[in-house]
Amino acid sequence: MDKIKLNIEGMHCPSCEVLIADELNELDGVKKAELDHVSGIGNIEFDSSKTNKQQIISAIKKEGYKVRR
């Protein structure tokens, strides 16, 4: 299991966390998505044989948020 920590811009409330988590949980291989709108941090645990960092970032961007590396 792999883990990544991302800085996500644009999260303003708990609803933002839910939107992103729902999108990430639709990706095959994402096991856990912990998001904090206050700090702008997302910790994602995933199976790298099923998804990758770029797919995760794309899913977050799809919801209208920016990811800083």
Biopython code that builds the backbone (N, CA, C, O; Angstrom):
import numpy as np
from Bio.PDB.StructureBuilder import StructureBuilder

atoms = [
    (1, "MET", "N", (0.842, -1.176, 0.000)),
    (1, "MET", "CA", (0.000, 0.000, 0.000)),
    (1, "MET", "C", (0.888, 1.241, 0.000)),
    (1, "MET", "O", (1.828, 1.342, 0.788)),
    (2, "ASP", "N", (0.582, 2.177, -0.885)),
    (2, "ASP", "CA", (1.321, 3.435, -0.969)),
    (2, "ASP", "C", (0.516, 4.551, -0.323)),
    (2, "ASP", "O", (-0.708, 4.485, -0.217)),
    (3, "LYS", "N", (1.240, 5.574, 0.106)),
    (3, "LYS", "CA", (0.600, 6.750, 0.705)),
    (3, "LYS", "C", (1.204, 7.996, 0.093)),
    (3, "LYS", "O", (2.407, 8.066, -0.158)),
    (4, "ILE", "N", (0.340, 8.987, -0.144)),
    (4, "ILE", "CA", (0.827, 10.290, -0.590)),
    (4, "ILE", "C", (0.170, 11.381, 0.241)),
    (4, "ILE", "O", (-0.952, 11.234, 0.725)),
    (5, "LYS", "N", (0.893, 12.463, 0.390)),
    (5, "LYS", "CA", (0.390, 13.642, 1.083)),
    (5, "LYS", "C", (0.382, 14.770, 0.064)),
    (5, "LYS", "O", (1.415, 15.087, -0.524)),
    (6, "LEU", "N", (-0.782, 15.377, -0.146)),
    (6, "LEU", "CA", (-0.929, 16.428, -1.131)),
    (6, "LEU", "C", (-1.416, 17.719, -0.489)),
    (6, "LEU", "O", (-2.199, 17.698, 0.460)),
    (7, "ASN", "N", (-0.947, 18.833, -1.014)),
    (7, "ASN", "CA", (-1.456, 20.147, -0.635)),
    (7, "ASN", "C", (-2.538, 20.511, -1.638)),
    (7, "ASN", "O", (-2.277, 20.625, -2.836)),
    (8, "ILE", "N", (-3.750, 20.690, -1.138)),
    (8, "ILE", "CA", (-4.899, 20.938, -2.009)),
    (8, "ILE", "C", (-5.416, 22.351, -1.757)),
    (8, "ILE", "O", (-5.778, 22.703, -0.634)),
    (9, "GLU", "N", (-5.444, 23.146, -2.806)),
    (9, "GLU", "CA", (-5.934, 24.522, -2.702)),
    (9, "GLU", "C", (-7.413, 24.581, -3.048)),
    (9, "GLU", "O", (-7.874, 23.917, -3.978)),
    (10, "GLY", "N", (-8.152, 25.384, -2.288)),
    (10, "GLY", "CA", (-9.553, 25.624, -2.602)),
    (10, "GLY", "C", (-10.543, 24.952, -1.668)),
    (10, "GLY", "O", (-11.747, 25.179, -1.784)),
    (11, "MET", "N", (-10.058, 24.120, -0.734)),
    (11, "MET", "CA", (-10.986, 23.510, 0.226)),
    (11, "MET", "C", (-11.329, 24.556, 1.282)),
    (11, "MET", "O", (-10.442, 25.093, 1.945)),
    (12, "HIS", "N", (-12.625, 24.843, 1.435)),
    (12, "HIS", "CA", (-13.050, 25.880, 2.374)),
    (12, "HIS", "C", (-13.907, 25.367, 3.525)),
    (12, "HIS", "O", (-14.096, 26.066, 4.520)),
    (13, "CYS", "N", (-14.427, 24.148, 3.393)),
    (13, "CYS", "CA", (-15.356, 23.658, 4.403)),
    (13, "CYS", "C", (-15.391, 22.122, 4.379)),
    (13, "CYS", "O", (-14.806, 21.498, 3.494)),
    (14, "PRO", "N", (-16.068, 21.531, 5.339)),
    (14, "PRO", "CA", (-16.180, 20.067, 5.361)),
    (14, "PRO", "C", (-16.830, 19.489, 4.100)),
    (14, "PRO", "O", (-16.525, 18.361, 3.712)),
    (15, "SER", "N", (-17.710, 20.238, 3.469)),
    (15, "SER", "CA", (-18.338, 19.747, 2.234)),
    (15, "SER", "C", (-17.305, 19.555, 1.129)),
    (15, "SER", "O", (-17.424, 18.639, 0.316)),
    (16, "CYS", "N", (-16.295, 20.413, 1.101)),
    (16, "CYS", "CA", (-15.211, 20.264, 0.127)),
    (16, "CYS", "C", (-14.493, 18.932, 0.356)),
    (16, "CYS", "O", (-14.165, 18.219, -0.592)),
    (17, "GLU", "N", (-14.261, 18.615, 1.605)),
    (17, "GLU", "CA", (-13.609, 17.354, 1.950)),
    (17, "GLU", "C", (-14.424, 16.174, 1.426)),
    (17, "GLU", "O", (-13.868, 15.229, 0.865)),
    (18, "VAL", "N", (-15.731, 16.231, 1.609)),
    (18, "VAL", "CA", (-16.620, 15.148, 1.188)),
    (18, "VAL", "C", (-16.621, 15.002, -0.334)),
    (18, "VAL", "O", (-16.567, 13.887, -0.852)),
    (19, "LEU", "N", (-16.683, 16.132, -1.052)),
    (19, "LEU", "CA", (-16.671, 16.075, -2.519)),
    (19, "LEU", "C", (-15.415, 15.390, -3.043)),
    (19, "LEU", "O", (-15.484, 14.525, -3.916)),
    (20, "ILE", "N", (-14.275, 15.785, -2.503)),
    (20, "ILE", "CA", (-13.013, 15.206, -2.962)),
    (20, "ILE", "C", (-12.930, 13.733, -2.558)),
    (20, "ILE", "O", (-12.551, 12.888, -3.369)),
    (21, "ALA", "N", (-13.279, 13.427, -1.324)),
    (21, "ALA", "CA", (-13.219, 12.040, -0.852)),
    (21, "ALA", "C", (-14.126, 11.139, -1.691)),
    (21, "ALA", "O", (-13.739, 10.023, -2.036)),
    (22, "ASP", "N", (-15.317, 11.611, -2.017)),
    (22, "ASP", "CA", (-16.230, 10.814, -2.848)),
    (22, "ASP", "C", (-15.617, 10.533, -4.217)),
    (22, "ASP", "O", (-15.705, 9.415, -4.724)),
    (23, "GLU", "N", (-15.005, 11.537, -4.806)),
    (23, "GLU", "CA", (-14.379, 11.357, -6.121)),
    (23, "GLU", "C", (-13.211, 10.381, -6.028)),
    (23, "GLU", "O", (-13.057, 9.516, -6.890)),
    (24, "LEU", "N", (-12.389, 10.513, -4.992)),
    (24, "LEU", "CA", (-11.247, 9.617, -4.832)),
    (24, "LEU", "C", (-11.683, 8.185, -4.563)),
    (24, "LEU", "O", (-11.070, 7.240, -5.060)),
    (25, "ASN", "N", (-12.729, 8.026, -3.784)),
    (25, "ASN", "CA", (-13.194, 6.680, -3.457)),
    (25, "ASN", "C", (-13.786, 5.952, -4.659)),
    (25, "ASN", "O", (-13.961, 4.734, -4.618)),
    (26, "GLU", "N", (-14.094, 6.681, -5.726)),
    (26, "GLU", "CA", (-14.562, 6.051, -6.955)),
    (26, "GLU", "C", (-13.418, 5.449, -7.756)),
    (26, "GLU", "O", (-13.645, 4.612, -8.630)),
    (27, "LEU", "N", (-12.189, 5.868, -7.466)),
    (27, "LEU", "CA", (-11.027, 5.316, -8.154)),
    (27, "LEU", "C", (-10.733, 3.923, -7.617)),
    (27, "LEU", "O", (-10.659, 3.714, -6.406)),
    (28, "ASP", "N", (-10.569, 2.986, -8.521)),
    (28, "ASP", "CA", (-10.199, 1.638, -8.121)),
    (28, "ASP", "C", (-8.797, 1.689, -7.520)),
    (28, "ASP", "O", (-7.859, 2.156, -8.166)),
    (29, "GLY", "N", (-8.656, 1.219, -6.306)),
    (29, "GLY", "CA", (-7.349, 1.178, -5.658)),
    (29, "GLY", "C", (-7.192, 2.149, -4.505)),
    (29, "GLY", "O", (-6.304, 1.969, -3.671)),
    (30, "VAL", "N", (-8.040, 3.184, -4.433)),
    (30, "VAL", "CA", (-7.950, 4.103, -3.303)),
    (30, "VAL", "C", (-8.588, 3.431, -2.094)),
    (30, "VAL", "O", (-9.763, 3.064, -2.112)),
    (31, "LYS", "N", (-7.793, 3.279, -1.053)),
    (31, "LYS", "CA", (-8.265, 2.609, 0.157)),
    (31, "LYS", "C", (-8.747, 3.586, 1.207)),
    (31, "LYS", "O", (-9.686, 3.294, 1.948)),
    (32, "LYS", "N", (-8.101, 4.767, 1.278)),
    (32, "LYS", "CA", (-8.435, 5.716, 2.334)),
    (32, "LYS", "C", (-8.053, 7.120, 1.871)),
    (32, "LYS", "O", (-6.972, 7.331, 1.320)),
    (33, "ALA", "N", (-8.949, 8.073, 2.100)),
    (33, "ALA", "CA", (-8.675, 9.467, 1.780)),
    (33, "ALA", "C", (-9.036, 10.308, 2.997)),
    (33, "ALA", "O", (-10.208, 10.431, 3.351)),
    (34, "GLU", "N", (-8.030, 10.881, 3.631)),
    (34, "GLU", "CA", (-8.241, 11.764, 4.777)),
    (34, "GLU", "C", (-7.921, 13.186, 4.336)),
    (34, "GLU", "O", (-6.796, 13.479, 3.929)),
    (35, "LEU", "N", (-8.904, 14.058, 4.416)),
    (35, "LEU", "CA", (-8.748, 15.434, 3.951)),
    (35, "LEU", "C", (-9.037, 16.402, 5.088)),
    (35, "LEU", "O", (-9.906, 16.158, 5.926)),
    (36, "ASP", "N", (-8.293, 17.510, 5.103)),
    (36, "ASP", "CA", (-8.485, 18.540, 6.129)),
    (36, "ASP", "C", (-8.549, 19.898, 5.438)),
    (36, "ASP", "O", (-7.544, 20.399, 4.935)),
    (37, "HIS", "N", (-9.753, 20.489, 5.422)),
    (37, "HIS", "CA", (-9.917, 21.768, 4.729)),
    (37, "HIS", "C", (-9.188, 22.907, 5.428)),
    (37, "HIS", "O", (-8.834, 23.894, 4.784)),
    (38, "VAL", "N", (-8.960, 22.791, 6.721)),
    (38, "VAL", "CA", (-8.281, 23.855, 7.466)),
    (38, "VAL", "C", (-6.814, 23.965, 7.045)),
    (38, "VAL", "O", (-6.317, 25.058, 6.774)),
    (39, "SER", "N", (-6.135, 22.834, 6.994)),
    (39, "SER", "CA", (-4.719, 22.824, 6.614)),
    (39, "SER", "C", (-4.510, 22.704, 5.101)),
    (39, "SER", "O", (-3.439, 23.028, 4.588)),
    (40, "GLY", "N", (-5.541, 22.237, 4.394)),
    (40, "GLY", "CA", (-5.413, 22.026, 2.957)),
    (40, "GLY", "C", (-4.632, 20.776, 2.601)),
    (40, "GLY", "O", (-4.117, 20.651, 1.490)),
    (41, "ILE", "N", (-4.544, 19.852, 3.546)),
    (41, "ILE", "CA", (-3.762, 18.634, 3.352)),
    (41, "ILE", "C", (-4.683, 17.450, 3.066)),
    (41, "ILE", "O", (-5.741, 17.295, 3.675)),
    (42, "GLY", "N", (-4.244, 16.626, 2.123)),
    (42, "GLY", "CA", (-4.927, 15.373, 1.839)),
    (42, "GLY", "C", (-3.945, 14.228, 1.954)),
    (42, "GLY", "O", (-2.892, 14.242, 1.315)),
    (43, "ASN", "N", (-4.278, 13.241, 2.760)),
    (43, "ASN", "CA", (-3.477, 12.019, 2.887)),
    (43, "ASN", "C", (-4.268, 10.891, 2.253)),
    (43, "ASN", "O", (-5.374, 10.561, 2.682)),
    (44, "ILE", "N", (-3.676, 10.308, 1.224)),
    (44, "ILE", "CA", (-4.376, 9.270, 0.476)),
    (44, "ILE", "C", (-3.566, 7.985, 0.494)),
    (44, "ILE", "O", (-2.365, 7.975, 0.222)),
    (45, "GLU", "N", (-4.259, 6.900, 0.824)),
    (45, "GLU", "CA", (-3.656, 5.572, 0.832)),
    (45, "GLU", "C", (-4.237, 4.806, -0.349)),
    (45, "GLU", "O", (-5.454, 4.760, -0.528)),
    (46, "PHE", "N", (-3.354, 4.198, -1.162)),
    (46, "PHE", "CA", (-3.840, 3.549, -2.378)),
    (46, "PHE", "C", (-2.959, 2.368, -2.772)),
    (46, "PHE", "O", (-1.812, 2.240, -2.343)),
    (47, "ASP", "N", (-3.538, 1.522, -3.596)),
    (47, "ASP", "CA", (-2.842, 0.362, -4.157)),
    (47, "ASP", "C", (-2.255, 0.782, -5.502)),
    (47, "ASP", "O", (-2.994, 1.020, -6.458)),
    (48, "SER", "N", (-0.928, 0.875, -5.577)),
    (48, "SER", "CA", (-0.277, 1.377, -6.786)),
    (48, "SER", "C", (-0.385, 0.424, -7.975)),
    (48, "SER", "O", (-0.032, 0.795, -9.095)),
    (49, "SER", "N", (-0.863, -0.787, -7.749)),
    (49, "SER", "CA", (-1.079, -1.682, -8.888)),
    (49, "SER", "C", (-2.423, -1.389, -9.568)),
    (49, "SER", "O", (-2.701, -1.913, -10.646)),
    (50, "LYS", "N", (-3.259, -0.548, -8.932)),
    (50, "LYS", "CA", (-4.572, -0.234, -9.485)),
    (50, "LYS", "C", (-4.739, 1.233, -9.862)),
    (50, "LYS", "O", (-5.535, 1.552, -10.745)),
    (51, "THR", "N", (-4.012, 2.120, -9.217)),
    (51, "THR", "CA", (-4.085, 3.553, -9.527)),
    (51, "THR", "C", (-2.730, 4.170, -9.218)),
    (51, "THR", "O", (-1.847, 3.510, -8.671)),
    (52, "ASN", "N", (-2.574, 5.441, -9.575)),
    (52, "ASN", "CA", (-1.300, 6.102, -9.324)),
    (52, "ASN", "C", (-1.529, 7.552, -8.901)),
    (52, "ASN", "O", (-2.655, 8.048, -8.893)),
    (53, "LYS", "N", (-0.439, 8.206, -8.554)),
    (53, "LYS", "CA", (-0.510, 9.580, -8.052)),
    (53, "LYS", "C", (-1.162, 10.512, -9.067)),
    (53, "LYS", "O", (-1.973, 11.361, -8.696)),
    (54, "GLN", "N", (-0.816, 10.363, -10.338)),
    (54, "GLN", "CA", (-1.363, 11.257, -11.355)),
    (54, "GLN", "C", (-2.881, 11.094, -11.498)),
    (54, "GLN", "O", (-3.591, 12.081, -11.691)),
    (55, "GLN", "N", (-3.380, 9.865, -11.406)),
    (55, "GLN", "CA", (-4.829, 9.646, -11.473)),
    (55, "GLN", "C", (-5.522, 10.268, -10.272)),
    (55, "GLN", "O", (-6.621, 10.808, -10.398)),
    (56, "ILE", "N", (-4.892, 10.195, -9.117)),
    (56, "ILE", "CA", (-5.451, 10.799, -7.906)),
    (56, "ILE", "C", (-5.507, 12.318, -8.050)),
    (56, "ILE", "O", (-6.520, 12.942, -7.736)),
    (57, "ILE", "N", (-4.419, 12.903, -8.524)),
    (57, "ILE", "CA", (-4.388, 14.355, -8.728)),
    (57, "ILE", "C", (-5.435, 14.774, -9.757)),
    (57, "ILE", "O", (-6.111, 15.786, -9.574)),
    (58, "SER", "N", (-5.571, 14.020, -10.814)),
    (58, "SER", "CA", (-6.575, 14.325, -11.846)),
    (58, "SER", "C", (-7.988, 14.295, -11.283)),
    (58, "SER", "O", (-8.822, 15.128, -11.641)),
    (59, "ALA", "N", (-8.258, 13.335, -10.403)),
    (59, "ALA", "CA", (-9.592, 13.234, -9.786)),
    (59, "ALA", "C", (-9.877, 14.456, -8.916)),
    (59, "ALA", "O", (-11.004, 14.950, -8.890)),
    (60, "ILE", "N", (-8.870, 14.939, -8.209)),
    (60, "ILE", "CA", (-9.044, 16.130, -7.367)),
    (60, "ILE", "C", (-9.279, 17.358, -8.249)),
    (60, "ILE", "O", (-10.155, 18.174, -7.961)),
    (61, "LYS", "N", (-8.508, 17.483, -9.305)),
    (61, "LYS", "CA", (-8.665, 18.609, -10.231)),
    (61, "LYS", "C", (-10.021, 18.580, -10.923)),
    (61, "LYS", "O", (-10.594, 19.628, -11.222)),
    (62, "LYS", "N", (-10.530, 17.384, -11.177)),
    (62, "LYS", "CA", (-11.841, 17.226, -11.815)),
    (62, "LYS", "C", (-12.936, 17.903, -10.990)),
    (62, "LYS", "O", (-13.920, 18.403, -11.536)),
    (63, "GLU", "N", (-12.754, 17.910, -9.679)),
    (63, "GLU", "CA", (-13.726, 18.541, -8.781)),
    (63, "GLU", "C", (-13.506, 20.048, -8.639)),
    (63, "GLU", "O", (-14.254, 20.721, -7.930)),
    (64, "GLY", "N", (-12.484, 20.579, -9.311)),
    (64, "GLY", "CA", (-12.261, 22.017, -9.319)),
    (64, "GLY", "C", (-11.228, 22.520, -8.320)),
    (64, "GLY", "O", (-11.155, 23.723, -8.069)),
    (65, "TYR", "N", (-10.447, 21.647, -7.759)),
    (65, "TYR", "CA", (-9.425, 22.039, -6.776)),
    (65, "TYR", "C", (-8.046, 21.961, -7.414)),
    (65, "TYR", "O", (-7.843, 21.246, -8.395)),
    (66, "LYS", "N", (-7.105, 22.701, -6.851)),
    (66, "LYS", "CA", (-5.733, 22.689, -7.348)),
    (66, "LYS", "C", (-4.869, 21.882, -6.388)),
    (66, "LYS", "O", (-5.083, 21.883, -5.176)),
    (67, "VAL", "N", (-3.892, 21.198, -6.961)),
    (67, "VAL", "CA", (-2.960, 20.401, -6.152)),
    (67, "VAL", "C", (-1.573, 21.003, -6.316)),
    (67, "VAL", "O", (-1.066, 21.143, -7.429)),
    (68, "ARG", "N", (-0.971, 21.356, -5.189)),
    (68, "ARG", "CA", (0.416, 21.838, -5.192)),
    (68, "ARG", "C", (1.304, 20.662, -4.867)),
    (68, "ARG", "O", (0.987, 19.854, -3.994)),
    (69, "ARG", "N", (2.401, 20.567, -5.560)),
    (69, "ARG", "CA", (3.322, 19.442, -5.319)),
    (69, "ARG", "C", (4.415, 19.842, -4.377)),
    (69, "ARG", "O", (5.282, 19.029, -4.058)),
]
sb = StructureBuilder()
sb.init_structure("model")
sb.init_model(0)
sb.init_chain("A")
sb.init_seg("    ")
for serial, (resi, resn, name, xyz) in enumerate(atoms, 1):
    if name == "N":
        sb.init_residue(resn, " ", resi, " ")
    sb.init_atom(name, np.array(xyz, "f"), 0.0, 1.0, " ", f" {name:<3s}", serial, name[0])
structure = sb.get_structure()
